[in-house]
Amino acid sequence: MAERPITKTNIARDLDPEQARLAYSIIQSLLEHTKVVSDLIALMAQTLDEDTTKALTQTPVWTAYLDSRARWIARAKMWRSLRRY
């Protein structure tokens, strides 16, 4: 079964206003938390020496973090654009 694309029409049809507000507040909280975690990681990275930083950023864990962060940024942009409607 193919998933329907996310559009303002599909969202409006699938969620009542209370559900939409709840979903938005959850997403907003997750985005805020992700930004705080990203800022904390950046601050912590500033305290590492160059060799440690290089070793850390070449791990699969770091790659997964960057991939996840990029997906959240993309989702945040999408939600902000949908919110305008």
Secondary structure as UniProt FT lines:
FT   HELIX           8..14
FT   HELIX           17..46
FT   HELIX           50..57
FT   HELIX           60..83
//
